[in-house]
Amino acid sequence: MTEEKKAAESPSVLIDRRIAELADWRGETLAKVRAVILESDPDIVEEWKWRGVPVWEHGGIICTGETYKAVVKLTFAKGAALEDPEGLFNASLEGNTRRAIDLREGDAIREDALQGLVRAAIALNRASRSAKKR
């Protein structure tokens, strides 16, 4: 498929395609976390960036959904500034900005805790935008 055709397709269609192309536990996991993320807030927007990375936004980037051989990685753009009372973050812990959740084959998705992080990221994006307007 040409880059022009991909550019004409919606991010949601491209994410659907990525899930179908994976056709294994990674596709199932990406589909599940996508559903949980989208259920967190009706105003979340899906994007497709950096030549093939699903991105969820609301007032800024919430998180990305990268797929690798051994993990599906949810990277929260401002994760270091988020409270993580359920201890979901298990990767990229050394950075000053991002935090990630690495999901491996067979890992359970803790839906309520993930939705809590998504909502906290949205609140942080809103607060950041309000502070910039001042």
Phi and psi in degrees as GROMACS dihedral restraints (atoms count N, CA, C in turn):
[ dihedral_restraints ]
;  ai    aj    ak    al  type     phi  dphi    fc
    3     4     5     6     1   -75.9    20    10
    4     5     6     7     1   156.5    20    10
    6     7     8     9     1   -62.4    20    10
    7     8     9    10     1   -33.4    20    10
    9    10    11    12     1   -62.9    20    10
   10    11    12    13     1   -43.4    20    10
   12    13    14    15     1   -66.9    20    10
   13    14    15    16     1   -42.1    20    10
   15    16    17    18     1   -59.8    20    10
   16    17    18    19     1   -40.2    20    10
   18    19    20    21     1   -63.5    20    10
   19    20    21    22     1   -28.3    20    10
   21    22    23    24     1   -81.4    20    10
   22    23    24    25     1   -16.7    20    10
   24    25    26    27     1   -87.9    20    10
   25    26    27    28     1   150.3    20    10
   27    28    29    30     1   -71.0    20    10
   28    29    30    31     1   153.5    20    10
   30    31    32    33     1   -56.4    20    10
   31    32    33    34     1   -38.5    20    10
   33    34    35    36     1   -61.6    20    10
   34    35    36    37     1   -40.3    20    10
   36    37    38    39     1   -65.5    20    10
   37    38    39    40     1   -41.3    20    10
   39    40    41    42     1   -65.2    20    10
   40    41    42    43     1   -37.9    20    10
   42    43    44    45     1   -67.9    20    10
   43    44    45    46     1   -42.5    20    10
   45    46    47    48     1   -54.4    20    10
   46    47    48    49     1   -46.1    20    10
   48    49    50    51     1   -63.1    20    10
   49    50    51    52     1   -43.5    20    10
   51    52    53    54     1   -58.9    20    10
   52    53    54    55     1   -44.8    20    10
   54    55    56    57     1   -59.7    20    10
   55    56    57    58     1   -45.3    20    10
   57    58    59    60     1   -65.9    20    10
   58    59    60    61     1   -39.5    20    10
   60    61    62    63     1   -63.8    20    10
   61    62    63    64     1   -35.2    20    10
   63    64    65    66     1   -64.9    20    10
   64    65    66    67     1   -43.7    20    10
   66    67    68    69     1    48.2    20    10
   67    68    69    70     1    35.0    20    10
   69    70    71    72     1  -150.4    20    10
   70    71    72    73     1  -162.8    20    10
   72    73    74    75     1   -59.1    20    10
   73    74    75    76     1   -30.5    20    10
   75    76    77    78     1   -66.7    20    10
   76    77    78    79     1   -40.3    20    10
   78    79    80    81     1   -64.1    20    10
   79    80    81    82     1   -43.8    20    10
   81    82    83    84     1   -61.6    20    10
   82    83    84    85     1   -42.5    20    10
   84    85    86    87     1   -67.7    20    10
   85    86    87    88     1   -44.8    20    10
   87    88    89    90     1   -61.6    20    10
   88    89    90    91     1   -41.1    20    10
   90    91    92    93     1   -62.5    20    10
   91    92    93    94     1   -41.1    20    10
   93    94    95    96     1   -68.0    20    10
   94    95    96    97     1   -47.2    20    10
   96    97    98    99     1   -67.1    20    10
   97    98    99   100     1   -34.2    20    10
   99   100   101   102     1   -59.1    20    10
  100   101   102   103     1   -46.7    20    10
  102   103   104   105     1   -61.8    20    10
  103   104   105   106     1   -43.1    20    10
  105   106   107   108     1   -63.6    20    10
  106   107   108   109     1   -44.1    20    10
  108   109   110   111     1   -61.4    20    10
  109   110   111   112     1   -49.4    20    10
  111   112   113   114     1   -65.4    20    10
  112   113   114   115     1   -29.8    20    10
  114   115   116   117     1   -73.7    20    10
  115   116   117   118     1   -15.8    20    10
  117   118   119   120     1   -68.8    20    10
  118   119   120   121     1   -31.4    20    10
  120   121   122   123     1  -161.4    20    10
  121   122   123   124     1   132.1    20    10
  123   124   125   126     1   -69.1    20    10
  124   125   126   127     1   -13.6    20    10
  126   127   128   129     1   -98.4    20    10
  127   128   129   130     1     9.6    20    10
  129   130   131   132     1   -69.3    20    10
  130   131   132   133     1   136.8    20    10
  132   133   134   135     1  -112.7    20    10
  133   134   135   136     1   136.1    20    10
  135   136   137   138     1   -91.8    20    10
  136   137   138   139     1   138.9    20    10
  138   139   140   141     1  -130.6    20    10
  139   140   141   142     1   165.2    20    10
  141   142   143   144     1  -131.3    20    10
  142   143   144   145     1   107.9    20    10
  144   145   146   147     1  -126.9    20    10
  145   146   147   148     1   168.9    20    10
  147   148   149   150     1    51.6    20    10
  148   149   150   151     1    44.0    20    10
  150   151   152   153     1    57.5    20    10
  151   152   153   154     1    41.9    20    10
  153   154   155   156     1   125.8    20    10
  154   155   156   157     1    30.3    20    10
  156   157   158   159     1  -117.1    20    10
  157   158   159   160     1   120.9    20    10
  159   160   161   162     1   -64.6    20    10
  160   161   162   163     1   135.2    20    10
  162   163   164   165     1  -134.0    20    10
  163   164   165   166     1   136.9    20    10
  165   166   167   168     1  -113.9    20    10
  166   167   168   169     1   130.9    20    10
  168   169   170   171     1  -130.5    20    10
  169   170   171   172     1   152.9    20    10
  171   172   173   174     1  -163.6    20    10
  172   173   174   175     1   100.0    20    10
  174   175   176   177     1    71.1    20    10
  175   176   177   178     1    16.7    20    10
  177   178   179   180     1   138.5    20    10
  178   179   180   181     1   175.3    20    10
  180   181   182   183     1   -70.0    20    10
  181   182   183   184     1   131.0    20    10
  183   184   185   186     1   -88.3    20    10
  184   185   186   187     1   -62.9    20    10
  186   187   188   189     1  -159.0    20    10
  187   188   189   190     1   166.0    20    10
  189   190   191   192     1  -113.0    20    10
  190   191   192   193     1   160.9    20    10
  192   193   194   195     1  -126.2    20    10
  193   194   195   196     1    88.0    20    10
  195   196   197   198     1   -91.9    20    10
  196   197   198   199     1   147.8    20    10
  198   199   200   201     1  -120.2    20    10
  199   200   201   202     1   132.0    20    10
  201   202   203   204     1  -126.4    20    10
  202   203   204   205     1   176.8    20    10
  204   205   206   207     1   -58.6    20    10
  205   206   207   208     1   -42.0    20    10
  207   208   209   210     1  -109.1    20    10
  208   209   210   211     1    -9.0    20    10
  210   211   212   213     1  -145.7    20    10
  211   212   213   214     1   154.7    20    10
  213   214   215   216     1  -105.8    20    10
  214   215   216   217     1   121.8    20    10
  216   217   218   219     1  -110.5    20    10
  217   218   219   220     1   122.3    20    10
  219   220   221   222     1  -101.2    20    10
  220   221   222   223     1   110.7    20    10
  222   223   224   225     1  -104.1    20    10
  223   224   225   226     1   118.5    20    10
  225   226   227   228     1   -89.8    20    10
  226   227   228   229     1   120.6    20    10
  228   229   230   231     1   -56.1    20    10
  229   230   231   232     1   -39.2    20    10
  231   232   233   234     1  -118.5    20    10
  232   233   234   235     1    34.2    20    10
  234   235   236   237     1   -58.1    20    10
  235   236   237   238     1   -33.2    20    10
  237   238   239   240     1   -64.8    20    10
  238   239   240   241     1   -21.3    20    10
  240   241   242   243     1   -93.8    20    10
  241   242   243   244     1     0.9    20    10
  243   244   245   246     1   -98.9    20    10
  244   245   246   247     1   142.7    20    10
  246   247   248   249     1   -72.0    20    10
  247   248   249   250     1   140.1    20    10
  249   250   251   252     1  -129.7    20    10
  250   251   252   253     1    68.0    20    10
  252   253   254   255     1   -62.3    20    10
  253   254   255   256     1   -24.7    20    10
  255   256   257   258     1   -91.6    20    10
  256   257   258   259     1    -2.6    20    10
  258   259   260   261     1    65.8    20    10
  259   260   261   262     1    40.0    20    10
  261   262   263   264     1   -74.6    20    10
  262   263   264   265     1   -35.8    20    10
  264   265   266   267     1   -64.8    20    10
  265   266   267   268     1   125.1    20    10
  267   268   269   270     1  -136.3    20    10
  268   269   270   271     1    10.6    20    10
  270   271   272   273     1  -148.7    20    10
  271   272   273   274     1   160.3    20    10
  273   274   275   276     1    54.7    20    10
  274   275   276   277     1    38.8    20    10
  276   277   278   279     1   -80.2    20    10
  277   278   279   280     1   -15.4    20    10
  279   280   281   282     1   -85.4    20    10
  280   281   282   283     1   -14.3    20    10
  282   283   284   285     1   -76.9    20    10
  283   284   285   286     1   165.2    20    10
  285   286   287   288     1   -90.3    20    10
  286   287   288   289     1   -11.7    20    10
  288   289   290   291     1  -123.3    20    10
  289   290   291   292     1   -60.3    20    10
  291   292   293   294     1   -88.5    20    10
  292   293   294   295     1   157.1    20    10
  294   295   296   297     1  -141.3    20    10
  295   296   297   298     1   153.0    20    10
  297   298   299   300     1  -135.9    20    10
  298   299   300   301     1   160.2    20    10
  300   301   302   303     1  -118.7    20    10
  301   302   303   304     1   116.5    20    10
  303   304   305   306     1   -95.1    20    10
  304   305   306   307     1   121.1    20    10
  306   307   308   309     1  -107.5    20    10
  307   308   309   310     1   125.1    20    10
  309   310   311   312     1  -105.4    20    10
  310   311   312   313     1   164.3    20    10
  312   313   314   315     1   -52.7    20    10
  313   314   315   316     1   128.6    20    10
  315   316   317   318     1    90.3    20    10
  316   317   318   319     1   -11.1    20    10
  318   319   320   321     1   -66.5    20    10
  319   320   321   322     1   138.1    20    10
  321   322   323   324     1   -79.7    20    10
  322   323   324   325     1   143.4    20    10
  324   325   326   327     1   -95.9    20    10
  325   326   327   328     1   117.6    20    10
  327   328   329   330     1   -85.6    20    10
  328   329   330   331     1    89.8    20    10
  330   331   332   333     1   -58.2    20    10
  331   332   333   334     1   -48.8    20    10
  333   334   335   336     1   -61.9    20    10
  334   335   336   337     1   -41.9    20    10
  336   337   338   339     1   -66.9    20    10
  337   338   339   340     1   -40.9    20    10
  339   340   341   342     1   -64.0    20    10
  340   341   342   343     1   -42.8    20    10
  342   343   344   345     1   -62.6    20    10
  343   344   345   346     1   -36.7    20    10
  345   346   347   348     1   -61.4    20    10
  346   347   348   349     1   -42.8    20    10
  348   349   350   351     1   -65.5    20    10
  349   350   351   352     1   -41.6    20    10
  351   352   353   354     1   -61.5    20    10
  352   353   354   355     1   -45.8    20    10
  354   355   356   357     1   -65.3    20    10
  355   356   357   358     1   -36.5    20    10
  357   358   359   360     1   -66.4    20    10
  358   359   360   361     1   -37.8    20    10
  360   361   362   363     1   -65.4    20    10
  361   362   363   364     1   -39.5    20    10
  363   364   365   366     1   -63.2    20    10
  364   365   366   367     1   -45.2    20    10
  366   367   368   369     1   -61.3    20    10
  367   368   369   370     1   -39.9    20    10
  369   370   371   372     1   -66.2    20    10
  370   371   372   373     1   -41.1    20    10
  372   373   374   375     1   -60.7    20    10
  373   374   375   376     1   -43.6    20    10
  375   376   377   378     1   -61.9    20    10
  376   377   378   379     1   -45.4    20    10
  378   379   380   381     1   -63.1    20    10
  379   380   381   382     1   -39.4    20    10
  381   382   383   384     1   -64.4    20    10
  382   383   384   385     1   -41.2    20    10
  384   385   386   387     1   -67.8    20    10
  385   386   387   388     1   -39.2    20    10
  387   388   389   390     1   -63.7    20    10
  388   389   390   391     1   -40.5    20    10
  390   391   392   393     1   -65.6    20    10
  391   392   393   394     1   -35.8    20    10
  393   394   395   396     1   -69.7    20    10
  394   395   396   397     1   -30.1    20    10
  396   397   398   399     1   -72.9    20    10
  397   398   399   400     1   -20.4    20    10
